Amino acid sequence: MKTKVSALASDILLVALIIGGAIWLFTVGLAASEWTTDRALLPLSVEGSRALILLTALGVVLGLLLAATIRQRRTRVVDGELVRYSLYDRLVHWGLALGYVLAFASGAWLLRWAGLDNSAEARPTLYLVHFIGAGLITLGAVTFVTRARVAGQDALFPRWRDLSPAIARLFGYLGVYGESGVLGLRMGKEAQAGWQRALAAIGIRPGVREGKFLAVEKVFSFAPLAILTFIVIFTGLIKSARYFFAVPIDVVAWATWLHGWTTWGTLIVVGLHLAAIFLVPRNWPGMRAMVSGRTPLKLAEHEFPAWADEVERAGPRRRPARWGASDGRSADGAALELHPPGLRDPREIRRAVDVREAAEVVGDLEHGDIVAPGEDLARTDVAGDPLERRPQLAAQQCRW
């Protein structure tokens, strides 16, 4: 992904401000040995707020390190399965999920939502749980955004072209497009045809070939959760910054109000996300994938055909014909020239053939890249050539 100079400069400035601000807060000092205040929760609030700002800087640093050290691997077929979510993806996902559970539950208890009550003895524990949840959300989200930005990983970010198939998928949950929907619901063929014509008339059509991430995932799960999470973190940091900076009281009040409402919005979106997973049978394999990280190849070919095609194109190909053995012929019977210039001793020729056989093993490991001796391990990729030319190519490569 190409990055404009202005975007790069703004990213560098933002990173410098975050890390510099965190260092400044650290140099200010940690908790005093004794607090002279009549507010029992003030020390916990101050140090919890300081930790959140430090975790924001730590998330930026971790994101930069991960982007620089961990390269995105090519998806491969392993025992009939594809790796859909890496360990990093799952750690971020479940870290954010746990963080929201802790932060929302403790926040609702502290604010006495739904008739909940709390005592003075329980409040310090509730505050601590709330800061732990907020810390998990902040660290996970900032790390993810930083790494995605630097490494150019934007597959989850929606485009305008994803809107139509995303809406169509929602109607698909009602059985409009032939697939079973909520609790196995499926309309009759005549009703399906009528709904499909009506939706197509306003430009709503299902995606012909979905990629690794469904359009409905990007538009109705990731995008709203990303926006709401940004607001939750931003307003939470404003509330935390008031202990270290002169933040106007009106700004703090506004941030507190918005923080609460966006938390409710997040809870609603997460509830809809879980409903789509648990109530629609065709989405059930997604739960297993988010735990194990893998999804069956057959399922990918059905639900994510564009991704399955991409994996097939990038994966191992039928290798060229084997190098000639002792009879001096290739697999298609063509005579091979096994005498390179300057080699006439049979033992040297045998060693040369052994080197070529070893090079073939290396080529297997590289999925089609053949390492030829005498070329300083230079690689010749022939995986993209038509299959009907493989025998001729193999014979050509065997000639010295």
Secondary structure as the mmCIF struct_conf table of DSSP 4:
data_model
#
loop_
_struct_conf.conf_type_id
_struct_conf.id
_struct_conf.beg_label_comp_id
_struct_conf.beg_label_asym_id
_struct_conf.beg_label_seq_id
_struct_conf.end_label_comp_id
_struct_conf.end_label_asym_id
_struct_conf.end_label_seq_id
HELX_RH_AL_P HELX_RH_AL_P1 VAL A 5 VAL A 28
BEND BEND1 LEU A 30 LEU A 30
BEND BEND2 SER A 33 GLU A 34
BEND BEND3 ASP A 38 ASP A 38
TURN_TY1_P TURN_TY1_P1 ALA A 40 LEU A 41
HELX_RH_AL_P HELX_RH_AL_P2 LEU A 42 THR A 69
HELX_LH_PP_P HELX_LH_PP_P1 ARG A 71 THR A 75
STRN STRN1 VAL A 77 VAL A 78
TURN_TY1_P TURN_TY1_P2 ASP A 79 GLY A 80
STRN STRN2 GLU A 81 VAL A 83
BEND BEND4 TYR A 85 TYR A 85
HELX_RH_AL_P HELX_RH_AL_P3 LEU A 87 LEU A 110
TURN_TY1_P TURN_TY1_P3 LEU A 111 ARG A 112
HELX_RH_3T_P HELX_RH_3T_P1 TRP A 113 GLY A 115
TURN_TY1_P TURN_TY1_P4 ALA A 120 ALA A 122
HELX_RH_AL_P HELX_RH_AL_P4 ARG A 123 ALA A 151
TURN_TY1_P TURN_TY1_P5 GLY A 152 GLY A 152
TURN_TY1_P TURN_TY1_P6 ALA A 155 LEU A 156
BEND BEND5 PHE A 157 PHE A 157
HELX_RH_3T_P HELX_RH_3T_P2 TRP A 160 ASP A 162
HELX_RH_AL_P HELX_RH_AL_P5 LEU A 163 GLY A 172
TURN_TY1_P TURN_TY1_P7 TYR A 173 TYR A 177
BEND BEND6 GLY A 178 GLU A 179
HELX_RH_3T_P HELX_RH_3T_P3 VAL A 182 GLY A 184
HELX_RH_AL_P HELX_RH_AL_P6 LYS A 189 ALA A 201
TURN_TY1_P TURN_TY1_P8 ILE A 202 GLY A 203
BEND BEND7 VAL A 208 ARG A 209
BEND BEND8 LYS A 212 PHE A 213
HELX_RH_AL_P HELX_RH_AL_P7 ALA A 215 GLU A 217
HELX_RH_PI_P HELX_RH_PI_P1 LYS A 218 PHE A 222
HELX_RH_AL_P HELX_RH_AL_P8 ALA A 223 ALA A 241
TURN_TY1_P TURN_TY1_P9 ARG A 242 PHE A 244
BEND BEND9 PHE A 245 PHE A 245
HELX_RH_AL_P HELX_RH_AL_P9 ILE A 249 LEU A 279
HELX_RH_3T_P HELX_RH_3T_P4 PRO A 281 ASN A 283
TURN_TY1_P TURN_TY1_P10 TRP A 284 TRP A 284
HELX_RH_AL_P HELX_RH_AL_P10 PRO A 285 SER A 292
BEND BEND10 GLY A 293 GLY A 293
STRN STRN3 ARG A 294 PRO A 296
HELX_RH_AL_P HELX_RH_AL_P11 LEU A 297 GLU A 303
HELX_RH_AL_P HELX_RH_AL_P12 PRO A 305 ALA A 314
BEND BEND11 GLY A 315 GLY A 315
HELX_LH_PP_P HELX_LH_PP_P2 ARG A 318 GLY A 324
TURN_TY1_P TURN_TY1_P11 SER A 326 ASP A 327
STRN STRN4 ARG A 329 ARG A 329
TURN_TY1_P TURN_TY1_P12 ALA A 331 ASP A 332
STRN STRN5 ALA A 335 ALA A 335
TURN_TY1_P TURN_TY1_P13 PRO A 341 GLY A 342
BEND BEND12 ASP A 345 ASP A 345
HELX_RH_AL_P HELX_RH_AL_P13 PRO A 346 LEU A 365
TURN_TY1_P TURN_TY1_P14 GLU A 366 HIS A 367
BEND BEND13 GLY A 368 GLY A 368
STRN STRN6 ASP A 369 VAL A 371
TURN_TY1_P TURN_TY1_P15 PRO A 373 LEU A 377
STRN STRN7 ARG A 379 ASP A 381
TURN_TY1_P TURN_TY1_P16 ALA A 383 GLY A 384
BEND BEND14 ASP A 385 ASP A 385
HELX_RH_3T_P HELX_RH_3T_P5 LEU A 387 ARG A 389
HELX_RH_AL_P HELX_RH_AL_P14 ARG A 390 CYS A 398
#
